[in-house]
C-alpha cells in the first residue's frame, strides 16, 4: 500500500483501532529492501513483455 507521508500517521491510528488488523512499522532498511524488490519485479515484467533487454549471467557478473 502506498500512502503519502503526510497521511501515514492518521492511517496508522485508524488501522490500529481496528481489532482485526495487525500493523508493523518498517525499519528504513526493510523499506529500502521492499522498494528494491518492487523495482526488480517491475523490470522483470518489462523484460517479459519485450520492452526491456535482459542481460545474461556473464554480463551481470562482469558488471560486479
C-alpha positions as CSV (number, residue, x, y, z in Angstrom):
1,X,0.0,0.0,0.0
2,X,1.3,3.4,-0.8
3,X,0.3,6.3,1.3
4,X,1.7,9.9,1.3
5,X,3.9,10.5,4.3
6,X,1.7,13.3,5.5
7,X,-1.3,10.9,5.8
8,X,0.5,7.8,7.1
9,X,0.2,8.6,10.8
10,X,-3.5,9.2,10.5
11,X,-4.0,6.0,8.6
12,X,-1.9,4.0,11.2
13,X,-4.1,5.4,14.0
14,X,-7.2,4.3,12.1
15,X,-5.8,0.8,11.4
16,X,-4.6,0.3,14.9
17,X,-8.1,1.0,16.2
18,X,-9.5,-2.0,14.2
19,X,-9.3,-5.2,16.3
20,X,-8.9,-7.4,13.3
21,X,-6.0,-5.5,11.8
22,X,-2.4,-6.0,12.9
23,X,0.2,-3.5,11.8
24,X,4.0,-3.4,11.9
25,X,6.3,-0.4,11.3
26,X,9.0,-0.9,8.7
27,X,12.6,0.0,9.5
28,X,14.3,2.1,6.9
29,X,16.4,-0.9,5.9
30,X,13.3,-3.1,5.3
31,X,11.5,-0.3,3.4
32,X,14.6,0.0,1.1
33,X,14.7,-3.8,0.5
34,X,11.0,-3.9,-0.3
35,X,11.4,-0.9,-2.7
36,X,14.3,-2.6,-4.4
37,X,12.4,-5.9,-4.8
38,X,9.4,-4.0,-6.3
39,X,11.7,-2.3,-8.7
40,X,13.3,-5.6,-9.7
41,X,9.8,-7.1,-10.3
42,X,8.8,-4.1,-12.4
43,X,11.9,-4.6,-14.5
44,X,11.2,-8.3,-14.9
45,X,7.7,-7.6,-16.1
46,X,9.2,-5.2,-18.8
47,X,11.7,-7.9,-19.8
48,X,8.9,-10.5,-20.2
49,X,6.8,-8.0,-22.1
50,X,9.7,-7.5,-24.5
51,X,10.1,-3.8,-23.6
52,X,13.4,-4.1,-21.9
53,X,16.5,-6.2,-22.8
54,X,17.8,-8.6,-20.2
55,X,21.5,-9.3,-19.8
56,X,22.8,-12.8,-19.4
57,X,24.6,-14.1,-16.3
58,X,28.1,-13.5,-17.7
59,X,27.3,-9.8,-18.3
60,X,25.9,-9.4,-14.9
61,X,29.0,-10.9,-13.2
62,X,31.3,-8.8,-15.3
63,X,29.4,-5.7,-14.1
64,X,30.1,-6.7,-10.5
